[in-house]
Amino acid sequence: MINFYSSPDCIHWEYMSNFKKREQANNTFWEYPELFPLTVKGSNETKWVLLVNESGADAEYAPTAKYFIGDFDGQSFKATQLDAKKFSYCWIMVKIFMQISLAAMNQIIEELLLVG
């Protein structure tokens, strides 16, 4: 589960909402979430991507990176797809160890969205 909080000063935090999809196994946890917007190619529509790493005893591949596509209103994320899309773990390792910029990561995900 991913919790969303808001803070006016990075000291005092207020809970806003959470996001959990039903396919998250009971003995797994999500960590290192990233949430960012992408413009749908050929339109002015913006979709949000929530990227999470899933680890734990029941993770299908340990660890696995998953992403959800949906809408974010500043307080809550609502997925517009039925199932999470999976990255192989190597994508996250590339991002961490080679420090790919967020713009480059957006481009990778955009390319994946066009394929599948």
N, C-alpha and C positions, 0 to 999 in steps of 0.2 A: 504494500500500500504506500502511496505517496501522499504526504500531507502538504497542504499549501498554507503558508502563513504570510502575514503582512506586518510591516513595521515602519513607523515614521522616522525612526532613528537608529535602527539596527541594535537596539538595546531592549525595547519593549515590543513583544511580539503578540499578535492576535491570530488565532486559528481561523482559517477561512473555509477550507473544504478538504476532501481527500479524493483519491482516485484509486480504484482497485478493480481489476477485471477478473471475471470468474475463473479464467484458466490458470491463475496463479496457484501453484501447488501449495498445499498446507505447510510443508516443511521447507519452504523457500523464502527468501527475502529479497527485496529490491533495494538497490543502493546507487549512489552517484547519478541521480536524475538530472536530465538536462531538458529544458523546455525552450523551444525557439520557433519563430514563424517562418513559413515559406510561402511565396506567391505561387499559385497554381499556374503552370505554364499556359500561355495563351489567354489569360483572363486577369482580372483585377482581384480575384478571390484569394484570401489568405487562409491557409490552414496551419495549424500548430502541430509540431512534432514533439512528443514526449518520449525521450530515450531513457531506458533504465537498464541496469545490469541485474540479472537474476542469479543468485547463488543459493546454495543450501543442499540438503540431503536429497530432495526430490527434484532438483533441477534436471531437465532433460539433458542438457549439456552443461557441464559445470566449468566456469560460469558462462552464462549466455547473455547477450545483449538483445533487448527487444525494443521496438518502437511502436508507438501508437500515433495515429493521425486523427486529429479532431479539431475542436474549437475551444478557445480559451477566452473568457470574458474578463480577465483580471482577477477573478476570485476562484473559479473552478474550471477544470478541464473535462470536456465531454468527448469521448472517442466517437468518431463517425464511421469506424470500420468495425467489423465483427470480431476479428482476431488480431493479436499482436503479430507484427512482422519481426523476423529474427535476423540479427547480424551474427556472423561467426565471431567468436571471441577475438580473433585477430584484428578486427576493425577497431575495437576498443583499445587493444594494445598499441596499434599504430597511432591512435589519437593521443594516448597517454605518453608514449615514449618518444614519438617524433613531434609531438606538440602541434598537430594540425590545427590550423585556425578554424574558428566556428564557420567562417565563410566556406572553407574547403569542405568541412563536414556537411554543410548544407548542400553543397554541390554533389557530394557522394550520395546523400539520401535522395536528392532530386533525381539523380540518374537511376537509382534503384526503384523509385516510384514510377518512372517511365517504363521500366522493364516489367514490373510485376504489380 
